[in-house]
Amino acid sequence: MTRLPPTPLDAAGTAWSQGEVQHQWLFLALSAGCCGYALWRGGAPERWAAALFVGGMILSALVVRVATQRFGSTEIGLVAADGAELAALTVLALRANRYWTIWMAAMQAVPLLVHAGIAISPAFLRPAYYTAAVIWYWPMMVVLAIGTARHRRRLLRHGIDRSWSTSSASWTAAARSAWPSG
């Protein structure tokens, strides 16, 4: 079997890792487009979600292990990063006046379940662990773009699109003033 030459992102130089790098570049392009669109044209919930994704990607890049060990066992740093992002998306879903935020929080929970499965059964194959842990971020980007487009359509149709829900009894004026308007 011919081994591919190593890339700067992958010291192991395996065929699976080459495919991983190609998917990372494609995902970065999708993320830049979707998050950029949300930051440029979205309401406050869309901008918050985009900021959470960008922050989550940066945090994940900082905590992931080196390429030769990556996804060989439970990625504790990614568990923490994914858990923090789930908590933030859940708060966003509870406060935003958008249904898509609920779907985002639910999709963010799946990678945490994958991490838990690896902790229980560490014999899981590296490529399968990688795929199962990151696959949900692709549809999350699409949901963010669709949510932003729907926000724009509501603005054109009605002239206003309320960003935040005020139905929670614990949602006081002091807490509401801490969130940016939009």
Rosetta constraint file for C-alpha pairs under 8 A:
AtomPair CA 3 CA 13 HARMONIC 6.77 0.50
AtomPair CA 3 CA 14 HARMONIC 6.16 0.50
AtomPair CA 3 CA 15 HARMONIC 7.00 0.50
AtomPair CA 4 CA 13 HARMONIC 5.58 0.50
AtomPair CA 4 CA 14 HARMONIC 6.09 0.50
AtomPair CA 4 CA 15 HARMONIC 6.27 0.50
AtomPair CA 4 CA 18 HARMONIC 7.82 0.50
AtomPair CA 5 CA 13 HARMONIC 5.39 0.50
AtomPair CA 5 CA 14 HARMONIC 7.96 0.50
AtomPair CA 6 CA 10 HARMONIC 5.81 0.50
AtomPair CA 6 CA 11 HARMONIC 5.41 0.50
AtomPair CA 6 CA 12 HARMONIC 6.19 0.50
AtomPair CA 6 CA 13 HARMONIC 3.84 0.50
AtomPair CA 6 CA 14 HARMONIC 7.47 0.50
AtomPair CA 7 CA 11 HARMONIC 6.57 0.50
AtomPair CA 7 CA 13 HARMONIC 6.59 0.50
AtomPair CA 7 CA 18 HARMONIC 7.68 0.50
AtomPair CA 9 CA 21 HARMONIC 7.30 0.50
AtomPair CA 9 CA 67 HARMONIC 7.11 0.50
AtomPair CA 10 CA 17 HARMONIC 6.62 0.50
AtomPair CA 10 CA 18 HARMONIC 7.77 0.50
AtomPair CA 10 CA 67 HARMONIC 5.37 0.50
AtomPair CA 10 CA 68 HARMONIC 7.26 0.50
AtomPair CA 11 CA 67 HARMONIC 6.35 0.50
AtomPair CA 11 CA 68 HARMONIC 6.44 0.50
AtomPair CA 12 CA 17 HARMONIC 7.59 0.50
AtomPair CA 12 CA 67 HARMONIC 7.01 0.50
AtomPair CA 12 CA 68 HARMONIC 5.65 0.50
AtomPair CA 13 CA 17 HARMONIC 6.50 0.50
AtomPair CA 13 CA 18 HARMONIC 6.99 0.50
AtomPair CA 14 CA 18 HARMONIC 6.43 0.50
AtomPair CA 15 CA 19 HARMONIC 6.55 0.50
AtomPair CA 16 CA 20 HARMONIC 6.31 0.50
AtomPair CA 16 CA 127 HARMONIC 7.18 0.50
AtomPair CA 17 CA 21 HARMONIC 6.32 0.50
AtomPair CA 18 CA 22 HARMONIC 6.52 0.50
AtomPair CA 19 CA 23 HARMONIC 6.25 0.50
AtomPair CA 20 CA 24 HARMONIC 6.14 0.50
AtomPair CA 21 CA 25 HARMONIC 6.40 0.50
AtomPair CA 22 CA 26 HARMONIC 6.37 0.50
AtomPair CA 23 CA 27 HARMONIC 5.95 0.50
AtomPair CA 24 CA 28 HARMONIC 6.02 0.50
AtomPair CA 25 CA 29 HARMONIC 6.28 0.50
AtomPair CA 26 CA 30 HARMONIC 6.28 0.50
AtomPair CA 27 CA 31 HARMONIC 5.93 0.50
AtomPair CA 27 CA 138 HARMONIC 7.16 0.50
AtomPair CA 28 CA 32 HARMONIC 5.96 0.50
AtomPair CA 29 CA 33 HARMONIC 6.22 0.50
AtomPair CA 30 CA 34 HARMONIC 6.09 0.50
AtomPair CA 30 CA 141 HARMONIC 7.23 0.50
AtomPair CA 31 CA 35 HARMONIC 5.68 0.50
AtomPair CA 31 CA 36 HARMONIC 7.87 0.50
AtomPair CA 31 CA 141 HARMONIC 6.27 0.50
AtomPair CA 32 CA 36 HARMONIC 5.56 0.50
AtomPair CA 33 CA 37 HARMONIC 6.00 0.50
AtomPair CA 34 CA 38 HARMONIC 6.19 0.50
AtomPair CA 34 CA 50 HARMONIC 7.94 0.50
AtomPair CA 34 CA 141 HARMONIC 5.96 0.50
AtomPair CA 34 CA 142 HARMONIC 7.09 0.50
AtomPair CA 34 CA 144 HARMONIC 6.69 0.50
AtomPair CA 34 CA 145 HARMONIC 5.26 0.50
AtomPair CA 35 CA 39 HARMONIC 6.04 0.50
AtomPair CA 35 CA 47 HARMONIC 7.92 0.50
AtomPair CA 35 CA 50 HARMONIC 4.81 0.50
AtomPair CA 35 CA 51 HARMONIC 7.67 0.50
AtomPair CA 35 CA 53 HARMONIC 7.70 0.50
AtomPair CA 35 CA 54 HARMONIC 7.67 0.50
AtomPair CA 35 CA 141 HARMONIC 7.56 0.50
AtomPair CA 35 CA 144 HARMONIC 7.61 0.50
AtomPair CA 35 CA 145 HARMONIC 7.63 0.50
AtomPair CA 36 CA 40 HARMONIC 5.97 0.50
AtomPair CA 36 CA 50 HARMONIC 7.68 0.50
AtomPair CA 37 CA 41 HARMONIC 5.76 0.50
AtomPair CA 37 CA 42 HARMONIC 7.10 0.50
AtomPair CA 37 CA 145 HARMONIC 6.97 0.50
AtomPair CA 37 CA 148 HARMONIC 7.47 0.50
AtomPair CA 38 CA 42 HARMONIC 4.50 0.50
AtomPair CA 38 CA 43 HARMONIC 7.73 0.50
AtomPair CA 38 CA 46 HARMONIC 5.40 0.50
AtomPair CA 38 CA 47 HARMONIC 5.59 0.50
AtomPair CA 38 CA 50 HARMONIC 6.23 0.50
AtomPair CA 38 CA 144 HARMONIC 7.09 0.50
AtomPair CA 38 CA 145 HARMONIC 6.56 0.50
AtomPair CA 38 CA 148 HARMONIC 5.63 0.50
AtomPair CA 39 CA 46 HARMONIC 6.98 0.50
AtomPair CA 39 CA 47 HARMONIC 4.78 0.50
AtomPair CA 39 CA 50 HARMONIC 6.49 0.50
AtomPair CA 39 CA 51 HARMONIC 7.93 0.50
AtomPair CA 41 CA 148 HARMONIC 6.88 0.50
AtomPair CA 41 CA 152 HARMONIC 7.07 0.50
AtomPair CA 42 CA 46 HARMONIC 5.05 0.50
AtomPair CA 42 CA 47 HARMONIC 5.91 0.50
AtomPair CA 42 CA 148 HARMONIC 5.01 0.50
AtomPair CA 42 CA 149 HARMONIC 7.77 0.50
AtomPair CA 42 CA 151 HARMONIC 6.58 0.50
AtomPair CA 42 CA 152 HARMONIC 7.02 0.50
AtomPair CA 43 CA 47 HARMONIC 6.22 0.50
AtomPair CA 43 CA 148 HARMONIC 7.42 0.50
AtomPair CA 43 CA 151 HARMONIC 6.87 0.50
AtomPair CA 43 CA 163 HARMONIC 6.50 0.50
AtomPair CA 43 CA 182 HARMONIC 5.25 0.50
AtomPair CA 44 CA 48 HARMONIC 6.05 0.50
AtomPair CA 44 CA 163 HARMONIC 6.11 0.50
AtomPair CA 44 CA 180 HARMONIC 6.82 0.50
AtomPair CA 44 CA 181 HARMONIC 6.29 0.50
AtomPair CA 44 CA 182 HARMONIC 4.63 0.50
AtomPair CA 45 CA 49 HARMONIC 6.12 0.50
AtomPair CA 45 CA 92 HARMONIC 7.09 0.50
AtomPair CA 45 CA 96 HARMONIC 6.04 0.50
AtomPair CA 45 CA 98 HARMONIC 7.82 0.50
AtomPair CA 45 CA 163 HARMONIC 6.29 0.50
AtomPair CA 45 CA 164 HARMONIC 7.68 0.50
AtomPair CA 46 CA 50 HARMONIC 6.18 0.50
AtomPair CA 46 CA 144 HARMONIC 6.89 0.50
AtomPair CA 46 CA 147 HARMONIC 7.23 0.50
AtomPair CA 46 CA 148 HARMONIC 6.15 0.50
AtomPair CA 47 CA 51 HARMONIC 6.11 0.50
AtomPair CA 48 CA 52 HARMONIC 6.11 0.50
AtomPair CA 48 CA 92 HARMONIC 7.90 0.50
AtomPair CA 49 CA 53 HARMONIC 6.24 0.50
AtomPair CA 49 CA 89 HARMONIC 7.27 0.50
AtomPair CA 49 CA 92 HARMONIC 7.78 0.50
AtomPair CA 49 CA 144 HARMONIC 7.56 0.50
AtomPair CA 50 CA 54 HARMONIC 6.24 0.50
AtomPair CA 50 CA 144 HARMONIC 7.71 0.50
AtomPair CA 51 CA 55 HARMONIC 6.02 0.50
AtomPair CA 52 CA 56 HARMONIC 5.87 0.50
AtomPair CA 52 CA 85 HARMONIC 6.90 0.50
AtomPair CA 52 CA 88 HARMONIC 7.58 0.50
AtomPair CA 52 CA 89 HARMONIC 7.82 0.50
AtomPair CA 53 CA 57 HARMONIC 6.05 0.50
AtomPair CA 53 CA 85 HARMONIC 7.94 0.50
AtomPair CA 54 CA 58 HARMONIC 6.28 0.50
AtomPair CA 55 CA 59 HARMONIC 6.06 0.50
AtomPair CA 56 CA 60 HARMONIC 5.91 0.50
AtomPair CA 56 CA 81 HARMONIC 6.63 0.50
AtomPair CA 56 CA 82 HARMONIC 7.54 0.50
AtomPair CA 56 CA 85 HARMONIC 6.47 0.50
AtomPair CA 57 CA 61 HARMONIC 6.15 0.50
AtomPair CA 58 CA 62 HARMONIC 6.36 0.50
AtomPair CA 59 CA 63 HARMONIC 6.32 0.50
AtomPair CA 59 CA 81 HARMONIC 6.48 0.50
AtomPair CA 60 CA 64 HARMONIC 5.94 0.50
AtomPair CA 60 CA 77 HARMONIC 7.43 0.50
AtomPair CA 60 CA 78 HARMONIC 5.93 0.50
AtomPair CA 60 CA 81 HARMONIC 6.15 0.50
AtomPair CA 63 CA 77 HARMONIC 4.94 0.50
AtomPair CA 63 CA 78 HARMONIC 6.46 0.50
AtomPair CA 63 CA 81 HARMONIC 7.96 0.50
AtomPair CA 64 CA 70 HARMONIC 6.98 0.50
AtomPair CA 64 CA 75 HARMONIC 6.95 0.50
AtomPair CA 64 CA 77 HARMONIC 6.11 0.50
AtomPair CA 64 CA 78 HARMONIC 6.33 0.50
AtomPair CA 65 CA 69 HARMONIC 6.20 0.50
AtomPair CA 65 CA 70 HARMONIC 5.22 0.50
AtomPair CA 65 CA 75 HARMONIC 7.52 0.50
AtomPair CA 66 CA 70 HARMONIC 5.81 0.50
AtomPair CA 70 CA 75 HARMONIC 7.55 0.50
AtomPair CA 71 CA 75 HARMONIC 6.32 0.50
AtomPair CA 71 CA 126 HARMONIC 5.42 0.50
AtomPair CA 71 CA 127 HARMONIC 7.83 0.50
AtomPair CA 71 CA 129 HARMONIC 6.40 0.50
AtomPair CA 71 CA 130 HARMONIC 6.12 0.50
AtomPair CA 72 CA 125 HARMONIC 7.80 0.50
AtomPair CA 72 CA 126 HARMONIC 5.58 0.50
AtomPair CA 73 CA 118 HARMONIC 6.81 0.50
AtomPair CA 73 CA 119 HARMONIC 7.50 0.50
AtomPair CA 73 CA 122 HARMONIC 5.99 0.50
AtomPair CA 74 CA 115 HARMONIC 6.04 0.50
AtomPair CA 74 CA 116 HARMONIC 7.95 0.50
AtomPair CA 74 CA 118 HARMONIC 5.70 0.50
AtomPair CA 74 CA 119 HARMONIC 5.68 0.50
AtomPair CA 74 CA 122 HARMONIC 7.36 0.50
AtomPair CA 75 CA 79 HARMONIC 6.22 0.50
AtomPair CA 75 CA 115 HARMONIC 7.23 0.50
AtomPair CA 76 CA 80 HARMONIC 6.37 0.50
AtomPair CA 77 CA 81 HARMONIC 6.26 0.50
AtomPair CA 78 CA 82 HARMONIC 5.77 0.50
AtomPair CA 79 CA 83 HARMONIC 5.91 0.50
AtomPair CA 79 CA 112 HARMONIC 6.38 0.50
AtomPair CA 79 CA 115 HARMONIC 6.58 0.50
AtomPair CA 80 CA 84 HARMONIC 6.14 0.50
AtomPair CA 81 CA 85 HARMONIC 6.23 0.50
AtomPair CA 82 CA 86 HARMONIC 6.05 0.50
AtomPair CA 82 CA 108 HARMONIC 7.24 0.50
AtomPair CA 82 CA 111 HARMONIC 7.28 0.50
AtomPair CA 82 CA 112 HARMONIC 6.61 0.50
AtomPair CA 83 CA 87 HARMONIC 6.21 0.50
AtomPair CA 83 CA 112 HARMONIC 6.92 0.50
AtomPair CA 84 CA 88 HARMONIC 6.27 0.50
AtomPair CA 85 CA 89 HARMONIC 6.02 0.50
AtomPair CA 85 CA 108 HARMONIC 7.50 0.50
AtomPair CA 86 CA 90 HARMONIC 5.97 0.50
AtomPair CA 86 CA 105 HARMONIC 5.96 0.50
AtomPair CA 86 CA 108 HARMONIC 5.64 0.50
AtomPair CA 86 CA 109 HARMONIC 6.34 0.50
AtomPair CA 87 CA 91 HARMONIC 6.35 0.50
AtomPair CA 88 CA 92 HARMONIC 6.22 0.50
AtomPair CA 89 CA 93 HARMONIC 6.00 0.50
AtomPair CA 89 CA 101 HARMONIC 7.14 0.50
AtomPair CA 89 CA 104 HARMONIC 7.02 0.50
AtomPair CA 89 CA 105 HARMONIC 5.17 0.50
AtomPair CA 89 CA 108 HARMONIC 7.98 0.50
AtomPair CA 90 CA 94 HARMONIC 6.18 0.50
AtomPair CA 90 CA 101 HARMONIC 7.94 0.50
AtomPair CA 90 CA 102 HARMONIC 7.34 0.50
AtomPair CA 90 CA 105 HARMONIC 5.43 0.50
AtomPair CA 91 CA 95 HARMONIC 6.19 0.50
AtomPair CA 92 CA 96 HARMONIC 5.64 0.50
AtomPair CA 92 CA 101 HARMONIC 6.80 0.50
AtomPair CA 93 CA 97 HARMONIC 7.98 0.50
AtomPair CA 93 CA 98 HARMONIC 7.35 0.50
AtomPair CA 93 CA 99 HARMONIC 7.60 0.50
AtomPair CA 93 CA 101 HARMONIC 4.69 0.50
AtomPair CA 93 CA 102 HARMONIC 5.10 0.50
AtomPair CA 93 CA 105 HARMONIC 6.95 0.50
AtomPair CA 94 CA 102 HARMONIC 7.87 0.50
AtomPair CA 94 CA 165 HARMONIC 7.94 0.50
AtomPair CA 95 CA 164 HARMONIC 5.73 0.50
AtomPair CA 95 CA 165 HARMONIC 5.43 0.50
AtomPair CA 95 CA 166 HARMONIC 7.56 0.50
AtomPair CA 96 CA 101 HARMONIC 7.33 0.50
AtomPair CA 96 CA 163 HARMONIC 5.88 0.50
AtomPair CA 96 CA 164 HARMONIC 4.38 0.50
AtomPair CA 96 CA 165 HARMONIC 5.44 0.50
AtomPair CA 97 CA 162 HARMONIC 6.68 0.50
AtomPair CA 97 CA 163 HARMONIC 5.34 0.50
AtomPair CA 97 CA 164 HARMONIC 4.80 0.50
AtomPair CA 97 CA 165 HARMONIC 4.78 0.50
AtomPair CA 98 CA 102 HARMONIC 7.85 0.50
AtomPair CA 98 CA 163 HARMONIC 7.47 0.50
AtomPair CA 99 CA 103 HARMONIC 7.17 0.50
AtomPair CA 100 CA 104 HARMONIC 6.34 0.50
AtomPair CA 100 CA 143 HARMONIC 6.81 0.50
AtomPair CA 100 CA 144 HARMONIC 7.64 0.50
AtomPair CA 100 CA 147 HARMONIC 6.26 0.50
AtomPair CA 101 CA 105 HARMONIC 6.28 0.50
AtomPair CA 102 CA 106 HARMONIC 6.26 0.50
AtomPair CA 103 CA 107 HARMONIC 6.11 0.50
AtomPair CA 104 CA 108 HARMONIC 6.16 0.50
AtomPair CA 104 CA 140 HARMONIC 5.98 0.50
AtomPair CA 104 CA 143 HARMONIC 7.39 0.50
AtomPair CA 105 CA 109 HARMONIC 6.46 0.50
AtomPair CA 106 CA 110 HARMONIC 7.05 0.50
AtomPair CA 107 CA 111 HARMONIC 7.82 0.50
AtomPair CA 107 CA 136 HARMONIC 6.14 0.50
AtomPair CA 107 CA 137 HARMONIC 7.88 0.50
AtomPair CA 107 CA 140 HARMONIC 7.04 0.50
AtomPair CA 108 CA 112 HARMONIC 7.43 0.50
AtomPair CA 108 CA 136 HARMONIC 7.18 0.50
AtomPair CA 108 CA 137 HARMONIC 7.75 0.50
AtomPair CA 109 CA 113 HARMONIC 6.56 0.50
AtomPair CA 110 CA 114 HARMONIC 6.38 0.50
AtomPair CA 110 CA 133 HARMONIC 7.65 0.50
AtomPair CA 110 CA 136 HARMONIC 7.40 0.50
AtomPair CA 111 CA 115 HARMONIC 6.24 0.50
AtomPair CA 111 CA 132 HARMONIC 6.97 0.50
AtomPair CA 111 CA 133 HARMONIC 4.62 0.50
AtomPair CA 111 CA 134 HARMONIC 6.86 0.50
AtomPair CA 111 CA 136 HARMONIC 7.35 0.50
AtomPair CA 112 CA 116 HARMONIC 6.23 0.50
AtomPair CA 112 CA 133 HARMONIC 7.73 0.50
AtomPair CA 113 CA 117 HARMONIC 6.18 0.50
AtomPair CA 114 CA 118 HARMONIC 6.31 0.50
AtomPair CA 114 CA 129 HARMONIC 7.39 0.50
AtomPair CA 114 CA 132 HARMONIC 6.56 0.50
AtomPair CA 114 CA 133 HARMONIC 5.94 0.50
AtomPair CA 115 CA 119 HARMONIC 6.33 0.50
AtomPair CA 115 CA 133 HARMONIC 7.17 0.50
AtomPair CA 116 CA 120 HARMONIC 6.33 0.50
AtomPair CA 117 CA 121 HARMONIC 5.95 0.50
AtomPair CA 117 CA 122 HARMONIC 7.85 0.50
AtomPair CA 118 CA 122 HARMONIC 4.85 0.50
AtomPair CA 118 CA 123 HARMONIC 7.65 0.50
AtomPair CA 118 CA 124 HARMONIC 6.51 0.50
AtomPair CA 118 CA 129 HARMONIC 7.54 0.50
AtomPair CA 124 CA 128 HARMONIC 7.05 0.50
AtomPair CA 124 CA 129 HARMONIC 6.57 0.50
AtomPair CA 125 CA 129 HARMONIC 6.16 0.50
AtomPair CA 126 CA 130 HARMONIC 6.14 0.50
AtomPair CA 127 CA 131 HARMONIC 6.08 0.50
AtomPair CA 128 CA 132 HARMONIC 5.96 0.50
AtomPair CA 129 CA 133 HARMONIC 5.96 0.50
AtomPair CA 130 CA 134 HARMONIC 6.22 0.50
AtomPair CA 131 CA 135 HARMONIC 5.53 0.50
AtomPair CA 132 CA 136 HARMONIC 7.72 0.50
AtomPair CA 134 CA 138 HARMONIC 7.84 0.50
AtomPair CA 135 CA 139 HARMONIC 7.84 0.50
AtomPair CA 136 CA 140 HARMONIC 6.33 0.50
AtomPair CA 137 CA 141 HARMONIC 6.28 0.50
AtomPair CA 138 CA 142 HARMONIC 6.69 0.50
AtomPair CA 139 CA 143 HARMONIC 6.09 0.50
AtomPair CA 140 CA 144 HARMONIC 6.20 0.50
AtomPair CA 141 CA 145 HARMONIC 6.34 0.50
AtomPair CA 142 CA 146 HARMONIC 6.16 0.50
AtomPair CA 143 CA 147 HARMONIC 5.94 0.50
AtomPair CA 144 CA 148 HARMONIC 6.15 0.50
AtomPair CA 145 CA 149 HARMONIC 6.19 0.50
AtomPair CA 146 CA 150 HARMONIC 6.12 0.50
AtomPair CA 147 CA 151 HARMONIC 6.17 0.50
AtomPair CA 148 CA 152 HARMONIC 6.30 0.50
AtomPair CA 149 CA 153 HARMONIC 6.23 0.50
AtomPair CA 150 CA 154 HARMONIC 6.18 0.50
AtomPair CA 151 CA 155 HARMONIC 6.24 0.50
AtomPair CA 151 CA 161 HARMONIC 6.81 0.50
AtomPair CA 152 CA 156 HARMONIC 6.28 0.50
AtomPair CA 153 CA 157 HARMONIC 6.06 0.50
AtomPair CA 154 CA 158 HARMONIC 5.70 0.50
AtomPair CA 154 CA 159 HARMONIC 7.14 0.50
AtomPair CA 154 CA 160 HARMONIC 6.96 0.50
AtomPair CA 154 CA 161 HARMONIC 6.12 0.50
AtomPair CA 155 CA 159 HARMONIC 4.54 0.50
AtomPair CA 155 CA 160 HARMONIC 4.97 0.50
AtomPair CA 155 CA 161 HARMONIC 5.70 0.50
AtomPair CA 156 CA 160 HARMONIC 7.95 0.50
AtomPair CA 162 CA 182 HARMONIC 7.75 0.50
AtomPair CA 163 CA 181 HARMONIC 7.50 0.50
AtomPair CA 163 CA 182 HARMONIC 6.17 0.50
AtomPair CA 166 CA 171 HARMONIC 6.46 0.50
AtomPair CA 167 CA 171 HARMONIC 7.58 0.50
AtomPair CA 171 CA 175 HARMONIC 6.21 0.50
AtomPair CA 171 CA 176 HARMONIC 6.59 0.50
AtomPair CA 172 CA 176 HARMONIC 6.11 0.50
AtomPair CA 173 CA 177 HARMONIC 6.12 0.50
AtomPair CA 174 CA 178 HARMONIC 6.72 0.50
AtomPair CA 175 CA 179 HARMONIC 7.19 0.50
